[in-house]
């Protein structure tokens, strides 16, 4: 019995500083649609997971991060059955000069103001993974024409 399934790997990184700020990206989603999320992107073929988050952060923010720590995953099943797995990293180690990219505008925001912006992709729920040890996985699936069944899963 073949248990393999199509999967796409991606990453997202919460970069934070000593001033209590986090780096966010106003991601361009469509012609007139934007939303706030942490920078990240897809893992390229042949690329290590750690190298992919370092590359994506450099491409989208101009910053070179160090020592990204894996703190959880966002896992969902798309309408076509493909599993989309996002590795959630965080770090406070970086060098370079902040600059936006074609992916969207990047800027620092005080952590407590994050939810009042325009967060997308369940960012508020993902903060439970980024900031506590209570959860490790955020999972949901496409069923009956809509995404449902989302839940935060305890660390294994």
VMD Tcl script that draws the C-alpha trace (Angstrom):
set ca {
  {0.00 0.00 0.00}
  {1.47 3.34 -1.09}
  {1.23 5.86 1.78}
  {3.04 8.67 -0.01}
  {1.24 11.92 -0.71}
  {2.06 15.10 -2.61}
  {3.47 17.76 -0.31}
  {4.74 21.31 -0.57}
  {7.22 22.62 2.00}
  {7.46 26.23 3.10}
  {8.74 28.25 6.03}
  {7.85 31.35 8.04}
  {10.06 33.17 10.53}
  {9.20 35.43 13.44}
  {12.13 37.80 13.80}
  {12.05 39.76 17.05}
  {14.29 42.33 18.73}
  {15.23 43.49 22.22}
  {12.66 46.33 22.02}
  {9.68 43.93 22.04}
  {9.04 44.31 18.32}
  {8.46 41.71 15.61}
  {9.22 42.05 11.91}
  {6.12 41.69 9.73}
  {5.41 41.72 6.04}
  {2.37 43.29 4.42}
  {2.01 40.46 1.92}
  {0.44 41.19 -1.45}
  {-2.24 38.52 -1.92}
  {-4.11 39.77 -4.94}
  {-4.83 42.86 -6.98}
  {-6.33 44.81 -4.08}
  {-5.68 42.49 -1.16}
  {-2.93 42.65 1.45}
  {-2.40 41.21 4.90}
  {0.17 41.04 7.68}
  {2.24 37.88 8.12}
  {5.78 36.91 9.03}
  {8.20 36.65 6.09}
  {8.92 33.26 4.55}
  {8.38 31.16 1.48}
  {8.87 27.83 -0.26}
  {11.68 25.36 0.19}
  {13.53 24.95 -3.11}
  {14.44 21.50 -4.51}
  {17.75 20.27 -3.05}
  {17.79 22.97 -0.37}
  {18.04 22.24 3.35}
  {15.17 23.44 5.52}
  {17.41 25.76 7.54}
  {19.03 27.21 4.42}
  {15.58 27.88 2.95}
  {14.42 30.06 5.84}
  {17.71 31.99 5.85}
  {17.41 32.57 2.08}
  {13.75 33.59 2.23}
  {14.40 36.07 5.03}
  {17.29 37.61 3.06}
  {15.19 37.83 -0.13}
  {12.11 39.33 1.54}
  {13.70 41.54 4.22}
  {17.32 42.21 3.25}
  {18.39 40.79 6.63}
  {20.63 37.79 7.23}
  {19.30 35.75 10.13}
  {21.32 33.39 12.32}
  {20.32 30.42 14.47}
  {16.67 30.09 13.44}
  {14.91 27.79 15.90}
  {12.14 25.47 14.73}
  {9.24 26.05 17.12}
  {6.33 24.39 15.29}
  {4.50 23.64 12.07}
  {1.41 24.76 10.22}
  {-0.05 21.81 8.37}
  {-3.08 21.71 6.12}
  {-4.62 19.62 3.41}
  {-5.57 21.62 0.32}
  {-8.66 21.11 -1.80}
  {-6.66 19.01 -4.28}
  {-5.39 16.74 -1.49}
  {-1.88 18.22 -1.43}
  {-0.42 18.61 2.03}
  {1.09 22.07 2.64}
  {3.57 22.09 5.50}
  {4.95 25.37 6.83}
  {7.91 25.14 9.22}
  {7.66 27.88 11.85}
  {10.96 29.40 12.93}
  {11.95 32.24 15.22}
  {15.15 34.10 15.99}
  {16.43 37.39 17.36}
  {19.82 37.15 15.64}
  {20.26 39.13 12.44}
  {22.49 41.54 10.54}
  {21.97 43.80 7.55}
  {19.72 46.63 6.49}
  {15.96 46.21 6.34}
  {14.44 46.54 2.87}
  {11.13 45.48 1.36}
  {10.76 43.28 -1.71}
  {8.19 42.61 -4.42}
  {6.59 40.16 -1.95}
  {5.48 43.10 0.20}
  {6.47 45.88 2.55}
  {8.39 44.79 5.69}
  {8.43 46.77 8.93}
  {8.82 46.46 12.68}
  {5.76 46.55 14.92}
  {5.36 46.31 18.67}
  {4.26 42.78 19.53}
  {1.11 43.88 21.39}
  {-0.12 45.78 18.30}
  {0.22 42.80 15.95}
  {-3.37 41.53 16.17}
  {-4.79 45.02 15.53}
  {-3.15 45.23 12.10}
  {-4.59 42.98 9.38}
  {-3.21 39.52 10.17}
  {-3.74 36.73 7.66}
  {-3.42 32.95 7.59}
  {-4.39 32.45 11.22}
  {-1.46 34.50 12.52}
  {-3.14 35.03 15.88}
  {-3.43 31.26 16.39}
  {0.15 30.73 15.22}
  {1.34 33.09 17.95}
  {0.33 30.36 20.43}
  {3.05 28.23 18.84}
  {5.61 31.02 18.53}
  {5.25 32.30 22.08}
  {4.37 29.29 24.26}
  {5.40 25.70 24.67}
  {1.75 24.62 24.83}
  {1.37 23.79 21.12}
  {3.57 22.60 18.27}
  {1.22 22.09 15.31}
  {-1.63 24.04 13.72}
  {-3.67 21.70 11.49}
  {-6.74 22.01 9.25}
  {-8.14 20.42 6.10}
  {-10.41 21.26 3.17}
  {-13.72 19.42 3.55}
  {-17.11 19.92 1.95}
  {-15.99 23.01 0.05}
  {-14.39 24.89 2.96}
  {-11.45 24.79 5.34}
  {-12.44 23.34 8.67}
  {-11.24 21.30 11.55}
  {-8.47 23.69 12.48}
  {-6.90 22.98 15.80}
  {-3.77 23.64 17.76}
  {-2.05 20.36 18.60}
  {0.08 19.74 21.70}
  {3.74 19.09 21.20}
  {4.51 15.44 20.63}
}
mol new
graphics top color blue
foreach p $ca { graphics top sphere $p radius 0.5 }
foreach p [lrange $ca 0 end-1] q [lrange $ca 1 end] { graphics top cylinder $p $q radius 0.2 }
display resetview
